[in-house]
Amino acid sequence: MKAIKYISLALILLSISCCVNKKQKDEDQIKTTIQNFWKSVQNNDEANYLKLVDGSEEYQFAMLNQLHYLNRNYSKIKNIVESKEMQIKDTNELGESQKCVEYLFVKPNSTVEPLSVKLFFFRPVGYNKIFNVQILGNMPEWEK
């Protein structure tokens, strides 16, 4: 009877350990993908940017427009991108469980609304691709 309790306890601990390791692997993959995303933005690397975003071939013009906008403004956002500790949040976008990393860029000494860049990840797509990129804010005003 005691042996069964110890075996059950060992299996539970092993299961918890596997879940923690899987979560860490997922987060490491997301962090690597985000680093590649910002590297593509910095270098204005269209091919790599499009490879990183799921479904970008369907919306290539819009995706490249986002890339070029972020690249033009990279000098303004660079400090936040490079210094920000990535916080991967769980979200329920469109009824599906996803992961999200958000960057908020506040223009100093300005009343212009902050620029928000959200990168969404969806497990079925894989964490080596960004499922959705949302850039919110008054982009023309923020760029001035």
N, C-alpha and C positions, 0 to 999 in steps of 0.2 A: 504494500500500500504506500509506504514511504517512497519507494522507488518511482512509482507512478507520479507522485506529487513532484519529485525532483525533476523527472523527465518533462512533465507538463510545464514546470517553471522554466526549465532550460529552453524549451520550444518557444515559450512566450517571449523570453528575453532575446532569443535569436531573431524572432519575428520583428520585434521592436528595433533591433539593431539593423536589420535589413531595410526597414522603412526609413530610418534616419540616414543611412548610407545612400539610398535612392534619392531622397530629398536633397542631400548635399550634392550629388552628381548632377541632378536637374538644375540646381542653382548655379553650379560651376559652369554648366553648358550655357545657361542664360547669360551669365556674366561675360563669357567668352564671345558670345554672339553680339552682345551690346558693345563690347570693345571693338569688334570688327565693324560694327555699324558706324561708330563715331570715327574710326580710322578711315572708312570709306567716305564719310562726309568731309573730313579734313582734307583728304587727297582728291576730292571730287571724282571718285572712282565709280563711274556709272555701272560698269559690268558687275562689280562686286556688290554694290548697293542693291541692284536688282536681284542678284542671287540670294541676298539675305532676307528679302521680303517675299513672303508667300503670295502667289497670285499676281506678282508685279507685271508679268507679261500682258495681262489684261488691261492694266492701268498704267502702262509704261510712261505715257506723257505726264500724268499726274505725279507718279513716283519720281520721275526725273526733275520735275518742277520742285518737289519737296527737297530733293537732294541739293539742287542748285541754290535754293533759298537758304538752307542750313549752311552750305559751304560759304556763301557770301557773308553770312553773319557769324561764321565760326570764331573769328577773333573776339566777338562780343560774348560768346557763350563758352568758350574754351575753358576758362577758369572753373566754371561750375561743373562742366562735363568731367574734367580731370580730377577735381577735388571731391566731388560728391561721392559719399559712400552709397553704393547702390542698395536700394531697399526694394526687394521683390515682394510685391503684395499679391494676395489672392483676390480675385475679383470675379464677379458673375456677370460678364458682359453678354448681352443677348441670350440670357438663360443658360449659358455654358460656363463652366468653371475654367478660368484662365489665370495666368500670371501677368502682372503688369509692373513696369518700371516707369516712373514719371519724373520728368525734369521740369522745373519751373524756373524760367528766366525772367528776372525782374530788371527792367531798364533803370539804372540809377538816375536819380534826380529827374524823374519823369512821371507824369500822370498816366502814361500809356499802360493799358492792361498788360499784365505779365503774359509771356508766351509759354504755353504748356506743350511739351512733347511727351506723348505717352506711347510706349512700346508694349504691345500685347503678345503673349505667347500662349499657344494652345497645344496641349500634349499630343493630340492626334497628328498635328502637323510636324511636331518635333521641336525641341528647344534650340535647334541650330538654325531655325528660321523664325523671323518675326511674323506673326500672324496678321498684325494690323499696326499701322503707324498713324497716330492722330496728332496733328499740330493744330492747336486751338489758340485763338487770340487774334488781335488785329495786326496781321502780319505786315501790311504796308506801313502802318503807323509805327510799329515796333522797330522796323528796319531804318526809319529816318534818323 
